[in-house]
């Protein structure tokens, strides 16, 4: 089964062809980071307009890379949420038009669930369920147990900023550019052992996260509220340590709370090498993560997710789908 996956939830325009949920035939992504960088974050209206310009060429490129024509495609899958409403509308309407024109079924996909399925595209690896899933990106930080295909039980989520959002905001405060995750990770490498330690949030919910306080503390540091500001590289390193520690601490605690076979890391922040290393060292069970190009938003994860929704859950495909910007996992 060859599935065309379409992803336009935020500022990456993605399309990919995946066979039988595991075999990656193509994966084309056009980023808008260079456009949003001047603002220090994604501008929704700009993102939607860029998707309008880029999506059809990206789909054409994905088909060519996969050496497919529309006749070779069995299913069209598209992200319906969560995400930016305008961006989602572009992807959903194009997917509807293609499915109708080509006479193919259309499958609606949860963006957060799709991130988890990027792990099914790791060559030579077979995820085992139940698994503990940490989805950590620019818009979301979620901790959930995946009991089976399409069956997620939420344990906790951020109560304010997502981890990736905090990375972007702190990078802007430090003048490091956008996107913030790679910029802070690169700058933090210049200070391998900072003397600075940032505060950690302590929450009532045992598996919830909070990152807005760390961001505010960094802003006050830079403003000189606590004396002369430390070097930028030391702040970047201390901030990254604080975020990673919060994430790893909750994952380790959740592993002790629930009987899981594996930990599946997903989302844009999953590309952070410090997070991967810390989880691999401290987690009581095996940790899997996708390659960096499948951590950020892409159509391949959408197509992989759609395959299992069709084959394992017998989802009914329909052209009657709409965007759900506030969709959640579990």
N, C-alpha and C positions, 0 to 999 in steps of 0.2 A: 504494500500500500504506500503510494507516494503522496505526501501531504505538503501543500504549499502553506507555509506559516507567515503571517503578516503581523508586524509589531510597530505600533505608533503611539505608545502610551505617554511618552514624554518628548524627548528631543532627539532620539535616534530613530531613523527610518530603516526598518529591517524587513527583509524577506528571505526565506530559505526553503529548500526542499529537503525533506527527511523521509527516508524509507523505513517502514516498519518500526518507527519510534526510536531507532538506534543508529541508523546509518545516515551520516551527514553527507548529502550530495552537493549542497551549496549553502552558503551563508553570506549574504551581502548586507552590509550596514553602512549607512551614511550618517555621520555625526554632525551635529550643529554646534558643537562646542565653540568653534571659532566665532560664531555669530553671537552667542550668549556671553562669551567671556568678558566683553566690555561692561556688562551689567552685573557681573559677579554671580549670576544665576539664570535660570531658564525663564524667559519671557513667554507666557502661554500663547499670545497672539502670533508672535514671531514663529514659534514652534509649529503651530498649526499651518501657517502659510508655507513654511518650508516643506512640511509633509506633502502638501498639495503639489509642489513642484517636483519632489524627489521620488514619490512612491512608485509611480508607474515605471520609470527608468530602473529603479531598484528591483522591482519584480521581474522585469525583462532580463536584467543581469543575472538574477538568481536562476531563472529558467535556463539561460544560456550556460551558466556555470555547471548546472546539473545535467546539461545536454538533454533537456526535456522540452516538449511543446505542451500546450494546454491539454492535448489529447492524452498525454502520459500522466497527468495529474488526476488523482482519485478524489481528493478532498481539499477544500480550502478552509483554513483555520485562521482566526483573528482574535487579538486581544480586545476585550470589551471593557476592561477595568481591572483594578483601579488605575487612575491616571488623570491627565488633563483632559477635560471634556472636548475641547476643540480638536486636539490631537487624536483622541480616540475616534471621534466622528469621521475624520478623514479615512483612517484605516478600515473602520467598519463599513462605511459606504462603498469604498473601493472593493472590499472583499465581497459584499453583497452583489455588486455589479458583475464581478468576475464569476462568482458562483452561478448567478442567474444566466449569464451569457454562455458559459461553458457547460451548463447543465450538471453542475456538481453540488454535492452537499456542503453546507457551511456549518462549521463548529465554532461556538463562542467559547473563549478561553479566559480564565482568571489569570491576570498578569503575575500575581504572586505564586500561584500554583505552577505556572510555566517556569518560573525561575528555578524551582526545585527540580523540574524535569531536565534541566540542563545537565544534571548529573547522569542521566541515562544516555547522554551523548559522549561520555568519557569512554574512549576506546579500551576494551579489555576489562572493564569494570562492571559488575552486576550489583546494583544497590539491593540491600536486603531490608525487608520491612518486618516489624515496625521500625521506623527511624525517627530520630530527633532532627527537625529541620530548623536551621537558623537562616532566615531570609533577611538580609541586611543591605539596604540600598539607599539611594538619595531620598526616597520618599517614604520608606517603610523599614521598620525593624520589628520582626515577628519571630516568636519562638513557638513551635507547634510540633505535635507528634503526628507523623504520617502513619496511620494504622493500615492503610491499603490505598490502592489507586483512587484518588478523588476523595479520600476520607482523612480529614485533618481535624485534630483537636487542639485548639489554641491554648497555650499555657500563659503567654504574656506578650506584651508589645510595648513600644515606647509610649509614654504618657505625654510627650511633647515633641521635640525634634527627633527625626530619624538620625541614625548615625551618619549616613552619607550627607544629609543636610547639614549636620554639625560640621563635618569636614569642609563642606563648601563655604559655610559662613566663617569659620575660623581662618580658612585660607584667604578669604577676602579681607578679614581684619589684619592679617599678617602681610597682605600685599603679594600673595603667592600666585594669584590667578585662578582660573576655572578650567576644568573641574578640580575641586579641592583635594580629593582623595590622593591621586597620583602626586600632586604638588607637595602636599604635606609629607607623604611617604618619602619622597626624594629629599626634601629638606631635613627630615628627621635623621636620615642616614649620616648627616654631617655631625651629629651629636649622639654617639652610641650609648652614652650613660649620663643622662641629665641629672643634676642635683635638684632641679625643680620638680616638685610633685603637686599636681593639681587635685582639687577636691573630687571625691566620688559621691554620687547621689545614693542615698539610702532610702529605699521605698518600702511601703507596706506590702505591696504585691511581691511575692518571692521571685517571680519571673518577669516582672516589668522592668523597663529601662527608662532612663531620663538622661538627656544630653544637653539640655538648654543651660543648666547651671555651669557646666564646664565651659561652654561657649561664652557665657557672660563673664566668667572669671578671667578668661583669656582677654576679653575686650578691656576689662579694668586693668589687667597687667600692662597691656600695651599703652593705655592712657596714663600710666604712672601712678595709679591709685595706691600701690603698695611699695613705692620707691622706684628707682631707675629700672626700666623694663629689661628683662633678661634678653640675651641674643635670640633672634628669630628661630634659629635652628634648635635651640634648647626648648623654646615654647612649643614648637612643632613636635618635637620628640616626646615631651611630657604630655601633650594633648593626645597624641596617638597612643601612648602607653595607657592613659586613662580610659579611652574608649575601648581599646582592646581588652583591658582588664575587666571592664564591666561586662562585655560580651562573653568572654571566656568563663568568668565566674558564674554567670547564670546558666550557661550551657552545662558546665560541670555539675552544678547543683541539680539541674533538670535530669541529667543522666542518672543521678543517684535516686531521684524521685520516681523515674519511670523505667520499665524494662524495655530497652531498645537495642537493636542489633548494630546500628550505625548512626553516625552523625552526618547529615547532608548540609553542607554550607552552600549558600546561593545568594545571588544579588551582586550589584556592582562592588560593594565593599569586600566581597569574598575574594577579590583580586589582590587585596592587601597582604603582602608577604608576611608582615609581622603578625597579623591575625591568624594566618594559616599555621605559622610556626608555633605560636602559643597554644592554639587548639590541639595541634598534633602532639605537643609535649604533655599537656595537662589532661586531655580527655581520656576517660576510662575505656573508650571503645574506638573503633576505627573511624577516622574522619575522611570524608570525600569532598572534593570541590572540583568544579569545572575548570578548564583552561580559561585564561583571562578574557579571551575574546567571546566566551560564552557566559561570563559573569555579568557583563553589562547587557543592556536590552538588545534582543535579537529575535529574528523570526524562527530560528531553529528550535529554541526552547518551546515556542508556541506550537510548532508542528509536532514535536515529540509528545507534548502533553495531550494534544488532540488524538493521537494514535491510541493512547491508553484509555482515554475517555470513550472512544468508540469501541475498542475491543474488549476492555475489562468492565466498563460500566454500561455499555450499550446505549450511550447518549444518543438522543434523536437529533439529527442535523436539521436545521431549519433556517430559512432566510429571515424569519421573524425574530431578529435579535436587535438589541439596542445597547448603547453604552451604559456602563454603571461605574461612574467615576469614583465612588466610595466603596467599591467592592472590597471585602476582607477575606482573609484566609482562615478557614475553619469556622 
